[in-house]
């Protein structure tokens, strides 16, 4: 089976996992937030934002080093990588737990210190699972990775929901997250046949960390986005506002389930053709088309039916989600268009350019949220997300500079048709006209037919 077919197969497995995960997640989070309510969920979301930020930066890019490295990677290297991330996890626990009290003083959310401290204790465990994930990704074994992810997500709700029903409140999702991290690390190691042993080589560790620092320096900046909701929205609008933003982001992420799999697969696929700029440009162009076709319609349709779904599914207490959804959905739709730009720059080791893009994006989001959230509440965060989209100009320039001209049509045409439709409740029925035109465009039918053919091709191999 060729690389393209293997990537499509792996992408299909992982996209199915994302779809199954979305179904489980929607059902689970619906039940959970109806039991907890906006305040308790907001406290958890604030603490979880800090946890995700630290978990992301403390990986040091070691997992990506393992996936991207040319040639074979033996068990000693995987064991060395595990020693690095586990050590960083322990260090992160010590430093973070000693600092969360000051964060609570800043945001003023009750119980933040206690909830954050218990979550942060899971950092070494969560970081350790990244090595098993890297081993599966390197083998393009997305079937096993999908099974592990679904099992971990299922265990989260199997533990969190009964705990919530027993009246544990904000602690229910904390206990559930611990359960999911345990399941994830056990299954990824079992499915990857990795039996870790202690191994340390200063030279090897230096190589990993040198690359990892270059990768992570840009990733650190992007991960700072996860702190904007708890630290700025929480400070100026309260725990309930954090919950509205967090739930909206969760909904949009479920709808954009293909985005994550596409990014992860692209790192593997682009690494195999990194010496051929023509193939890279073609792959990024095709990826943009596929991202728009696969994600845009889901975001638009949900936006249309949300006024009927949100109160019936989540309850009237969550109606503010309707106000911020179009902004978050547009931000994710735009980022999907440029999703593969960052992965190709990572593969080509153009980490400084990604760092510049991330600095611009996060700086605009931080500045916009600082100015707009005190005046407009959680909607101010949504407006800041739209302002941050101007940073995409920079990443387009960097990719074109490295791999040449990209083909943006028909992706931009589909984007232009779908973006106004997200705001149809505010703009009126005429905002749907561009979408109707794009749907009737013959190129749309041709591209859909082409991708259906490609997906069928690998199944017959």
C-alpha positions in Angstrom: 0.0 0.0 0.0 1.4 3.4 -1.0 2.0 6.3 1.4 -1.0 8.2 0.2 -3.3 5.3 0.6 -1.9 4.5 4.1 -2.4 8.1 5.2 -5.9 8.1 3.9 -6.6 4.8 5.7 -5.1 6.0 8.9 -7.0 9.3 8.5 -10.2 7.4 8.1 -9.6 5.3 11.2 -8.7 8.4 13.2 -11.6 10.4 11.8 -14.0 7.6 12.7 -12.5 7.7 16.2 -13.0 11.4 16.3 -16.6 11.0 15.2 -17.3 8.2 17.8 -15.5 10.4 20.3 -17.7 13.3 19.4 -20.9 11.2 19.9 -19.6 10.0 23.3 -18.5 13.4 24.2 -21.7 15.2 23.3 -23.7 12.7 25.3 -21.4 12.7 28.2 -20.8 16.4 28.5 -24.6 17.1 28.1 -25.3 14.9 31.1 -22.4 16.2 33.1 -23.1 19.9 32.6 -26.8 19.5 33.3 -25.9 18.0 36.7 -23.0 20.4 37.5 -24.4 23.7 36.2 -22.3 26.6 34.9 -20.5 27.5 38.1 -19.0 24.1 38.9 -18.2 23.4 35.3 -16.6 26.8 35.0 -14.3 26.1 38.0 -13.3 22.8 36.4 -12.8 24.4 33.0 -10.5 27.0 34.6 -8.4 24.5 36.3 -8.3 22.2 33.2 -7.1 25.1 31.1 -4.0 25.5 33.2 -3.5 21.7 33.2 -3.7 21.5 29.4 -1.3 24.4 29.0 1.3 22.8 31.3 0.9 19.3 29.7 1.4 20.8 26.3 4.6 22.7 27.0 6.2 20.1 29.3 6.3 17.5 26.5 9.2 19.6 25.0 8.3 18.3 21.5 9.9 14.9 22.3 6.9 13.0 20.9 7.2 14.9 17.6 11.0 14.2 17.5 10.2 10.5 17.7 7.6 10.7 14.9 9.7 12.9 12.6 13.1 11.3 13.0 14.5 9.7 9.8 15.4 6.1 10.0 14.6 3.5 12.7 13.9 4.5 16.3 14.8 1.8 18.8 13.4 1.1 22.3 16.3 2.9 24.0 15.2 6.2 22.3 11.6 5.7 23.4 12.8 4.9 27.0 15.0 8.0 27.0 12.1 10.1 25.8 9.9 8.7 28.6 12.6 9.6 31.2 12.6 13.2 29.9 8.8 13.8 29.9 8.3 12.0 33.2 11.0 14.1 34.9 9.4 17.2 33.4 6.0 16.1 34.7 7.4 15.8 38.3 9.1 19.1 38.0 5.9 20.7 36.6 3.8 19.3 39.6 6.2 20.9 42.1 6.4 24.3 40.5 2.7 24.5 39.5 1.2 23.5 42.8 3.3 26.0 44.6 1.9 28.7 42.2 -1.8 28.0 41.8 -2.7 30.0 44.9 -1.5 33.2 43.2 -3.6 32.4 40.1 -6.6 32.1 42.3 -5.9 35.5 43.8 -5.8 36.8 40.2 -9.0 35.3 38.8 -11.0 35.2 42.1 -12.7 31.9 41.5 -13.5 29.9 44.6 -12.0 26.3 44.9 -9.7 27.0 42.0 -6.6 26.2 44.0 -7.8 22.8 45.3 -9.2 21.6 42.0 -6.1 22.7 40.1 -3.7 21.0 42.6 -5.4 17.6 42.2 -5.5 17.8 38.4 -1.9 18.8 38.2 -0.8 15.7 40.1 -1.8 13.8 37.0 0.9 15.6 34.9 3.6 12.8 35.0 1.0 10.2 34.0 -0.4 12.3 31.2 3.0 13.1 29.8 4.0 9.5 29.9 1.2 8.5 27.6 2.6 10.8 24.9 5.4 8.4 24.3 3.1 5.5 23.6 1.1 7.8 21.3 4.2 8.7 19.4 5.1 5.1 18.9 1.7 4.3 17.4 1.8 7.5 15.2 5.2 6.6 13.9 3.8 3.2 12.8 0.7 5.0 11.3 -1.3 2.6 13.6 -4.2 4.9 14.0 -6.6 2.0 14.5 -4.9 1.2 17.9 -4.6 4.9 18.7 -8.3 5.4 18.0 -9.2 2.4 20.3 -7.1 3.8 23.1 -8.5 7.3 22.8 -12.1 6.1 22.7 -11.5 3.9 25.7 -10.0 6.7 27.7 -12.8 9.1 26.8 -15.4 6.5 27.7 -13.7 5.8 31.1 -13.8 9.6 31.8 -17.6 9.7 31.6 -18.2 6.3 33.2 -16.4 7.7 36.3 -17.4 11.4 36.2 -21.2 10.9 35.7 -21.8 8.6 38.6 -19.6 10.8 40.7 -21.6 13.9 39.8 -24.9 12.0 40.5 -23.5 11.2 44.0 -23.1 14.9 44.6 -19.4 15.3 44.3 -19.9 18.5 42.2 -16.7 20.0 40.7 -14.7 16.9 41.8 -16.6 14.6 39.6 -14.8 15.6 36.3 -11.5 15.7 38.2 -11.9 12.1 39.2 -13.0 11.2 35.7 -10.0 12.8 34.2 -7.6 10.8 36.4 -9.4 7.6 35.3 -9.0 8.6 31.6 -5.3 9.3 32.0 -4.7 5.9 33.6 -6.6 4.1 30.9 -4.8 6.1 28.1 -1.3 5.3 29.3 -2.0 1.6 29.9 -3.6 1.1 26.5 -1.2 3.1 24.4 1.7 1.2 25.9 -0.1 -2.1 25.5 -1.1 -1.5 21.8 2.3 -0.2 20.9 4.1 -3.2 22.5 6.3 -0.7 24.4 7.9 -2.0 27.6 9.7 0.9 29.1 13.0 0.6 30.9 15.0 3.2 32.5 17.6 4.6 30.1 19.6 7.8 30.1 22.1 9.0 27.6 23.2 12.6 28.0 24.0 12.9 24.2 20.7 11.4 23.2 18.8 13.5 25.6 20.5 16.6 24.3 19.6 15.8 20.7 15.9 15.3 21.7 15.7 18.4 23.9 17.5 20.5 21.3 14.9 19.7 18.7 12.2 19.7 21.3 13.1 23.2 22.4 12.8 24.4 18.9 9.5 22.7 18.4 8.1 23.6 21.8 9.2 27.2 21.8 6.5 28.0 19.2 4.1 25.5 20.8 4.4 27.2 24.2 3.2 30.4 22.7 0.2 28.7 21.0 -0.7 26.8 24.2 -1.0 30.2 26.0 -4.4 30.5 24.3 -5.8 27.9 26.7 -5.0 30.3 29.6 -7.0 33.2 28.1 -10.4 31.8 29.1 -9.6 31.0 32.8 -7.3 33.9 33.4 -9.0 36.8 31.6 -12.7 35.7 31.1 -12.6 34.2 34.6 -11.3 37.4 36.1 -13.5 39.9 34.3 -16.7 37.8 33.8 -16.7 35.0 36.4 -16.8 31.2 36.5 -20.1 31.0 34.6 -18.7 32.9 31.6 -15.7 30.6 31.6 -18.2 27.7 31.4 -20.0 29.2 28.4 -16.8 29.8 26.5 -15.5 26.3 27.4 -18.7 24.5 26.4 -18.8 26.4 23.1 -15.2 25.5 22.3 -16.0 21.9 23.2 -19.0 21.8 20.9 -17.0 23.3 18.0 -14.1 20.9 18.6 -16.5 18.0 18.4 -17.9 19.4 15.1 -14.3 19.8 13.8 -13.3 16.3 14.6 -11.4 15.8 11.4 -9.1 18.8 12.1 -7.1 17.0 14.8 -6.6 13.8 12.8 -5.6 15.8 9.7 -3.0 17.7 11.6 -1.5 14.6 13.3 -1.5 12.6 10.0 0.0 15.5 8.1 3.1 15.5 10.3 3.8 11.9 9.4 2.9 12.3 5.7 4.8 15.5 5.1 7.9 14.1 6.8 8.0 11.4 4.1 8.0 13.9 1.2 9.8 16.9 2.9 12.4 17.0 0.2 9.9 17.6 -2.6 8.4 21.1 -2.4 6.0 20.5 -5.3 4.5 17.5 -3.5 4.3 19.5 -0.3 2.5 22.4 -2.0 0.0 20.0 -3.6 -0.6 18.2 -0.4 -1.3 21.4 1.5 -3.6 22.6 -1.2 -5.6 19.4 -1.3 -5.7 19.4 2.5 -7.3 22.8 2.5 -10.1 21.6 0.2 -10.8 18.6 2.3 -10.8 20.6 5.5 -13.4 23.0 4.2 -15.6 20.2 2.8 -15.5 18.1 5.9 -15.8 20.7 8.6 -17.6 23.8 7.3 -21.0 22.1 6.7 -21.1 20.7 10.2 -20.4 24.1 11.7 -23.0 25.8 9.6 -25.8 23.3 10.2 -25.3 23.3 13.9 -25.4 27.1 13.9 -28.8 26.9 12.2 -30.3 24.5 14.6 -28.5 25.6 17.8 -31.4 27.9 19.0 -33.6 24.8 19.2 -30.9 22.3 20.3 -29.1 24.2 23.1 -32.1 24.8 25.4 -33.5 21.3 24.9 -30.3 19.4 25.3 -28.2 21.5 27.7 -30.9 23.5 29.5 -31.9 27.1 29.6 -29.0 28.0 31.8 -26.7 27.5 28.8 -28.5 29.8 26.3 -25.5 32.3 26.4 -23.7 29.7 24.3 -25.8 30.9 21.3 -24.3 34.4 21.6 -20.7 33.2 21.3 -21.0 30.2 19.0 -20.7 32.1 15.6 -17.5 33.7 16.7 -15.8 30.6 17.9 -17.1 28.6 14.9 -15.7 31.2 12.4 -12.3 31.1 14.2 -12.1 27.3 13.9 -13.3 27.4 10.3 -10.5 29.8 9.5 -7.9 27.9 11.4 -8.9 24.8 9.6 -8.1 26.5 6.3 -4.6 27.1 7.6 -4.3 24.0 9.7 -1.8 22.2 7.5 0.4 25.3 7.0 1.7 25.0 10.5 2.4 21.2 10.2 4.4 21.6 6.9 6.5 24.3 8.6 7.1 22.0 11.6 8.2 19.2 9.3 10.6 21.6 7.5 12.0 22.7 10.9 10.9 26.3 10.3 10.0 26.7 14.0 10.9 30.3 14.2 8.4 31.2 11.6 5.7 29.3 13.4 6.7 31.1 16.6 6.3 34.5 14.9 2.8 33.5 13.7 1.9 32.2 17.2 3.1 35.4 18.9 1.0 37.6 16.6 -2.1 35.4 17.0 -1.9 35.1 20.8 -0.9 38.7 21.3 -4.0 39.9 19.4 -6.2 37.4 21.3 -4.8 38.6 24.7 -5.0 42.2 23.9 -8.5 41.9 22.4 -9.7 39.9 25.3 -8.2 42.3 27.8 -10.0 45.2 26.2 -13.3 43.6 25.2 -14.2 41.1 27.9 -14.5 43.8 30.7 -17.0 45.6 28.4 -18.8 42.9 26.6 -18.3 39.8 28.8 -17.8 36.4 27.2 -18.9 37.8 23.8 -15.8 40.0 24.0 -13.7 36.8 23.9 -15.4 35.8 20.7 -14.8 39.1 19.1 -11.1 38.8 20.1 -10.9 35.4 18.4 -12.1 37.0 15.1 -9.5 39.8 15.4 -6.8 37.2 16.0 -7.6 35.6 12.6 -5.6 38.4 10.9 -2.5 36.6 11.9 -3.2 34.0 9.2 -1.7 36.4 6.7 1.7 35.8 8.3 1.6 32.0 8.1 0.4 32.1 4.5 3.4 34.2 3.6 5.8 31.8 5.4 4.5 28.7 3.7 4.5 30.3 0.2 8.0 31.5 0.8 9.2 27.9 1.5 7.1 25.6 -0.7 5.8 28.0 -3.4 2.4 29.0 -4.6 -0.6 27.2 -3.1 -3.9 26.6 -4.7 -6.5 28.3 -2.5 -9.5 27.8 -4.8 -12.0 26.2 -4.3 -11.2 26.2 -0.5 -11.6 30.0 -0.3 -14.8 29.9 -2.3 -16.3 27.4 0.1 -15.0 29.4 3.1 -16.6 32.6 1.6 -19.9 30.8 1.2 -20.0 29.3 4.7 -18.6 32.0 6.9 -21.5 34.5 6.6 -24.0 31.6 7.2 -22.7 31.2 10.7 -24.2 34.6 11.6 -27.5 34.1 9.9 -29.5 34.7 13.1 -27.9 38.2 13.3 -27.5 39.0 9.6 -30.8 37.5 8.3 -31.7 34.9 5.6 -29.7 36.7 2.9 -26.4 35.6 4.6 -27.1 32.1 3.3 -27.1 33.2 -0.4 -23.3 32.8 -0.8 -23.6 29.3 0.5 -26.3 28.4 -2.0 -24.1 29.7 -4.8 -21.1 27.6 -3.6 -23.2 24.5 -3.3 -24.4 24.9 -6.9 -20.8 25.4 -8.1 -19.8 22.5 -10.4 -16.3 22.3 -8.8 -17.9 21.4 -5.5 -19.5 18.3 -7.0 -16.2 17.3 -8.8 -14.1 17.6 -5.7 -16.5 15.6 -3.6 -16.6 12.9 -6.2 -12.8 12.9 -6.3 -12.4 12.4 -2.5 -15.1 9.7 -2.4 -13.1 7.9 -5.1 -9.8 8.2 -3.2 -11.4 6.8 0.0 -12.8 3.9 -2.0 -9.4 3.2 -3.6 -7.6 2.3 -0.5 -10.4 0.1 0.7 -10.0 -2.0 -2.4 -6.2 -2.5 -1.8 
